[in-house]
Amino acid sequence: MNDQMPIAAHSHVPVIRRLRRPELPVDTVELTRYLIGKTLVHDVREGRLSGRIVEAEAYPIGDAAAHAFRGPTVRNRSLFLDRGHAYVFFNYGVHWMMNVSSEKAGVGGGVLIRGLDPLEGIRQMEKNRSVSHLTDLTKGPGRLAMAMQIDKSLDGLDLCSLHSEFWLGTAAKPVGEIGITTRVGLSREAHRELRFYEQGNPFVSGPRKLLL
């Protein structure tokens, strides 16, 4: 499979390529910031779904709010794979959510993808979400997972593999100013500023007061 693929729906957008693992920082917080502006792609039967990552949260080593905090289990073992693998889990029995593993193999850490700015496959995303308002499609981790057809079948996939239908790509355009705030909806470690987002982007989720 060719690792350089154009975003056909946006002719003005440069060609993107798959990110290679050596390009990913070996540190959860650094990787979170690095991923803002990069592209998340899912090649599905109906075509390509893709979007710019505009919001993400870091869940680093030793973080009591992280799924990896108590060590590896059957559920969270993908968080302990080498950086650049997908960890997909069902949240509160309501929706899927997706993380990128973020440390060396055997060390647990993850980056929760919270917001995408859609690039390709917008009509299919609308069908997946049963909505037509653009900013409702991928604003928030549950919404973006539904729009991008992310479910448990993608858990553990290598997002840097040339053979994966679910992958991380380079930035489609320059990223704007990056903001940093506390994370959303936590009771543990709630004071830590580990949420990164592209300022002014309408696909950033969370309370408006955090963006001021």
Secondary structure, DSSP 8 states (H G I E B T S, - for coil): --SEE--TT-TTS--EEB--GGGS-SSHHHHHHHHTT-EEEEEETTEEEEEEEEEEEEE-TT-TTSTTTT---TTTGGGGSSSSBEEEEEETTTEEEEEEE-SSTTS--EEEEEEEEEEE-HHHHHHHHT---GGGSSBSHHHHHHHTT--GGGTT-BTT-TT-SEEEE--SS----EEEE--SS-SSSTT---EEEETT-TT--S-GGGG-
